[in-house]
Amino acid sequence: MNGLKRTVLISLVALTLGACAGRQVRQPRMHHAIELLEGALDSLQNATSDKGGHRVKAMEEIRAALVEVRAGIEFDEKH
């Protein structure tokens, strides 16, 4: 990576971190749970399909968990 590209990349990272530091995320653990669940869902979607129905069931359960976590965040924001 040449010097200019590196400088631009470092500047973008610094700007992003600065913007994030200016606002505090409510429910950071709930948002982290969403990230982890979405990652698990992505992994399962990209796995081979022959798992005796367990892979599909796991994806359904993760989608349901995502709905519940998002509902919990929304509830907290209103109360």
Backbone as a printed PyTorch tensor [residue, N CA C, xyz], in Angstrom:
tensor([[[  0.8610,  -1.1750,   0.0000],
         [  0.0000,   0.0000,   0.0000],
         [  0.9000,   1.2300,   0.0000]],

        [[  0.6460,   2.1240,  -0.9310],
         [  1.4950,   3.3030,  -0.9990],
         [  1.1210,   4.2890,   0.1140]],

        [[  1.9480,   5.2830,   0.2950],
         [  1.7750,   6.2360,   1.3880],
         [  0.4570,   6.9900,   1.3570]],

        [[  0.0240,   7.4040,   0.1650],
         [ -1.2270,   8.1600,   0.0530],
         [ -2.4260,   7.2890,   0.4260]],

        [[ -2.4690,   6.0670,  -0.1000],
         [ -3.5740,   5.1590,   0.2230],
         [ -3.6220,   4.8780,   1.7270]],

        [[ -2.4470,   4.6790,   2.3080],
         [ -2.3780,   4.3970,   3.7440],
         [ -2.8810,   5.5980,   4.5430]],

        [[ -2.4970,   6.7810,   4.1470],
         [ -2.9270,   8.0010,   4.8360],
         [ -4.4420,   8.1710,   4.7350]],

        [[ -4.9770,   7.9300,   3.5430],
         [ -6.4250,   8.0440,   3.3500],
         [ -7.1460,   7.0200,   4.2130]],

        [[ -6.6510,   5.7840,   4.2330],
         [ -7.2690,   4.7340,   5.0380],
         [ -7.2400,   5.0920,   6.5150]],

        [[ -6.1160,   5.5560,   7.0110],
         [ -5.9950,   5.9410,   8.4190],
         [ -6.9450,   7.0950,   8.7290]],

        [[ -7.0560,   8.0430,   7.8230],
         [ -7.9620,   9.1750,   8.0250],
         [ -9.4070,   8.7190,   8.0930]],

        [[ -9.7970,   7.8180,   7.2090],
         [-11.1660,   7.3100,   7.2190],
         [-11.4790,   6.5570,   8.5090]],

        [[-10.5370,   5.7560,   8.9650],
         [-10.7270,   5.0320,  10.2160],
         [-10.8610,   6.0210,  11.3740]],

        [[-10.0320,   7.0270,  11.4100],
         [-10.0890,   8.0300,  12.4760],
         [-11.4140,   8.7790,  12.4650]],

        [[-11.8830,   9.1480,  11.2760],
         [-13.1700,   9.8430,  11.1690],
         [-14.3170,   8.9560,  11.6340]],

        [[-14.2660,   7.6950,  11.2580],
         [-15.3100,   6.7520,  11.6610],
         [-15.3200,   6.5820,  13.1690]],

        [[-14.1460,   6.4040,  13.7510],
         [-14.0660,   6.2450,  15.2040],
         [-14.5300,   7.5070,  15.9170]],

        [[-14.1820,   8.6460,  15.3750],
         [-14.6130,   9.9000,  15.9750],
         [-16.1200,  10.0660,  15.9180]],

        [[-16.7070,   9.6930,  14.8140],
         [-18.1680,   9.7870,  14.6810],
         [-18.8540,   8.8420,  15.6340]],

        [[-18.3140,   7.6480,  15.7900],
         [-18.9060,   6.6690,  16.7010],
         [-18.7490,   7.0920,  18.1570]],

        [[-17.6520,   7.7240,  18.4700],
         [-17.4100,   8.1470,  19.8430],
         [-18.3770,   9.2410,  20.2620]],

        [[-18.8640,  10.0030,  19.2910],
         [-19.7660,  11.1000,  19.5880],
         [-21.1680,  10.6590,  19.9610]],

        [[-21.5110,   9.4400,  19.6520],
         [-22.8440,   8.9590,  20.0180],
         [-22.7110,   7.6400,  20.7590]],

        [[-23.4740,   7.5340,  21.8010],
         [-23.4160,   6.3220,  22.6030],
         [-24.5470,   5.3990,  22.1870]],

        [[-24.2230,   4.1580,  21.9300],
         [-25.2240,   3.1820,  21.5290],
         [-25.9120,   2.6530,  22.7770]],

        [[-27.2450,   2.7600,  22.7800],
         [-28.0070,   2.1580,  23.8720],
         [-28.0480,   0.6620,  23.6440]],

        [[-28.0570,  -0.0530,  24.7090],
         [-28.1440,  -1.5100,  24.6510],
         [-27.0000,  -2.1240,  23.8290]],

        [[-25.7530,  -1.8130,  24.1600],
         [-24.6430,  -2.3320,  23.3480],
         [-24.5740,  -3.8570,  23.3380]],

        [[-24.9350,  -4.4960,  24.4310],
         [-24.8800,  -5.9630,  24.4540],
         [-25.9710,  -6.5670,  23.5750]],

        [[-27.1220,  -5.9250,  23.5270],
         [-28.1970,  -6.4120,  22.6640],
         [-27.7980,  -6.2540,  21.1940]],

        [[-27.1740,  -5.1240,  20.8640],
         [-26.7170,  -4.9190,  19.4920],
         [-25.6060,  -5.9070,  19.1290]],

        [[-24.7640,  -6.2020,  20.0970],
         [-23.7150,  -7.2000,  19.8620],
         [-24.3390,  -8.5690,  19.6320]],

        [[-25.3840,  -8.8890,  20.3920],
         [-26.0850, -10.1630,  20.2000],
         [-26.6510, -10.2520,  18.7850]],

        [[-27.1880,  -9.1550,  18.2810],
         [-27.7080,  -9.1420,  16.9080],
         [-26.5900,  -9.4440,  15.9150]],

        [[-25.4410,  -8.8210,  16.1070],
         [-24.3070,  -9.0670,  15.2100],
         [-23.9060, -10.5380,  15.2280]],

        [[-23.8560, -11.1220,  16.4220],
         [-23.4700, -12.5270,  16.5410],
         [-24.5110, -13.4470,  15.9120]],

        [[-25.7810, -13.1620,  16.1630],
         [-26.8420, -13.9730,  15.5690],
         [-26.8400, -13.8670,  14.0420]],

        [[-26.6480, -12.6560,  13.5300],
         [-26.5870, -12.4840,  12.0750],
         [-25.3950, -13.2360,  11.4880]],

        [[-24.2780, -13.2490,  12.2000],
         [-23.1020, -14.0030,  11.7520],
         [-23.3730, -15.4980,  11.7430]],

        [[-24.0500, -15.9790,  12.7870],
         [-24.3940, -17.3970,  12.8470],
         [-25.3530, -17.7640,  11.7140]],

        [[-26.3220, -16.9060,  11.4620],
         [-27.2720, -17.1510,  10.3810],
         [-26.5560, -17.2020,   9.0360]],

        [[-25.6360, -16.2880,   8.8200],
         [-24.8620, -16.2630,   7.5810],
         [-24.0560, -17.5490,   7.4220]],

        [[-23.4390, -18.0090,   8.5060],
         [-22.6590, -19.2470,   8.4490],
         [-23.5410, -20.4310,   8.0920]],

        [[-24.7110, -20.5040,   8.7110],
         [-25.6210, -21.6150,   8.4260],
         [-26.1520, -21.5550,   6.9970]],

        [[-26.4280, -20.3480,   6.5040],
         [-26.9230, -20.2130,   5.1380],
         [-25.8850, -20.6710,   4.1260]],

        [[-24.6230, -20.5390,   4.4640],
         [-23.5450, -20.9200,   3.5530],
         [-23.0290, -22.3320,   3.7880]],

        [[-23.5940, -23.0300,   4.7580],
         [-23.1930, -24.4100,   5.0300],
         [-23.8560, -25.3410,   4.0140]],

        [[-23.3280, -26.5470,   3.9110],
         [-23.9760, -27.5290,   3.0420],
         [-25.3560, -27.8410,   3.5980]],

        [[-26.2770, -28.1760,   2.7170],
         [-27.6850, -28.2450,   3.1120],
         [-28.1200, -29.5470,   3.7750]],

        [[-27.4310, -30.6290,   3.6250],
         [-27.9130, -31.9180,   4.1160],
         [-27.5530, -32.1230,   5.5940]],

        [[-28.4460, -31.6780,   6.4730],
         [-28.2170, -31.8250,   7.9170],
         [-29.4480, -32.4210,   8.6020]],

        [[-30.2460, -33.1480,   7.8590],
         [-31.4260, -33.7870,   8.4320],
         [-32.4660, -32.7970,   8.9290]],

        [[-32.5000, -31.6170,   8.3570],
         [-33.4700, -30.5970,   8.7470],
         [-33.0140, -29.7260,   9.9110]],

        [[-31.9380, -30.0970,  10.5670],
         [-31.4740, -29.3540,  11.7450],
         [-30.9200, -27.9850,  11.3850]],

        [[-30.2550, -27.8880,  10.2550],
         [-29.7170, -26.5990,   9.8090],
         [-30.8530, -25.6200,   9.5570]],

        [[-31.8760, -26.0560,   8.8560],
         [-33.0210, -25.1950,   8.5550],
         [-33.7280, -24.7960,   9.8540]],

        [[-33.8960, -25.7430,  10.7630],
         [-34.5400, -25.4420,  12.0460],
         [-33.7070, -24.4300,  12.8310]],

        [[-32.4000, -24.5760,  12.8240],
         [-31.5250, -23.6340,  13.5240],
         [-31.6560, -22.2390,  12.9290]],

        [[-31.7510, -22.1470,  11.6020],
         [-31.9150, -20.8400,  10.9630],
         [-33.2490, -20.2100,  11.3600]],

        [[-34.2930, -21.0150,  11.4510],
         [-35.5900, -20.5000,  11.8970],
         [-35.5090, -19.9750,  13.3260]],

        [[-34.8270, -20.7160,  14.1800],
         [-34.6850, -20.3070,  15.5810],
         [-33.8750, -19.0170,  15.7020]],

        [[-32.8320, -18.8910,  14.9000],
         [-32.0220, -17.6630,  14.9270],
         [-32.8490, -16.4750,  14.4500]],

        [[-33.6250, -16.6700,  13.3900],
         [-34.4870, -15.5760,  12.9190],
         [-35.4770, -15.1640,  14.0050]],

        [[-36.0290, -16.1370,  14.7260],
         [-36.9520, -15.8310,  15.8270],
         [-36.2200, -15.0940,  16.9420]],

        [[-34.9920, -15.5070,  17.2380],
         [-34.2010, -14.8300,  18.2640],
         [-33.9100, -13.3890,  17.8620]],

        [[-33.6180, -13.1610,  16.5980],
         [-33.3760, -11.7950,  16.1190],
         [-34.6120, -10.9200,  16.3110]],

        [[-35.7850, -11.4740,  16.0390],
         [-37.0320, -10.7260,  16.2530],
         [-37.1710, -10.3560,  17.7230]],

        [[-36.8930, -11.2910,  18.6090],
         [-37.0410, -11.0390,  20.0400],
         [-36.0220, -10.0250,  20.5550]],

        [[-34.7860, -10.1300,  20.1050],
         [-33.7580,  -9.1800,  20.5430],
         [-34.1100,  -7.7710,  20.0710]],

        [[-34.5420,  -7.6630,  18.8340],
         [-34.9370,  -6.3400,  18.3200],
         [-36.1540,  -5.8000,  19.0620]],

        [[-37.0830,  -6.6790,  19.4110],
         [-38.2560,  -6.2570,  20.1860],
         [-37.8300,  -5.7840,  21.5720]],

        [[-36.8590,  -6.4360,  22.1610],
         [-36.3480,  -6.0080,  23.4620],
         [-35.7000,  -4.6400,  23.4020]],

        [[-34.9410,  -4.3920,  22.3510],
         [-34.3230,  -3.0740,  22.1710],
         [-35.4020,  -2.0140,  22.0070]],

        [[-36.3920,  -2.3000,  21.1870],
         [-37.4760,  -1.3440,  20.9520],
         [-38.2550,  -1.0750,  22.2470]],

        [[-38.5070,  -2.1180,  23.0150],
         [-39.2100,  -1.9580,  24.2810],
         [-38.4230,  -1.0310,  25.2080]],

        [[-37.1160,  -1.2730,  25.3030],
         [-36.2820,  -0.4580,  26.1840],
         [-36.2630,   0.9940,  25.7500]],

        [[-36.2830,   1.2340,  24.4600],
         [-36.2570,   2.6150,  23.9690],
         [-37.5380,   3.3670,  24.2970]],

        [[-38.6370,   2.6290,  24.4620],
         [-39.9350,   3.2720,  24.7450],
         [-40.2200,   3.3820,  26.2420]],

        [[-39.4730,   2.6910,  27.0620],
         [-39.7560,   2.7030,  28.5120],
         [-38.6090,   3.2220,  29.3350]]])
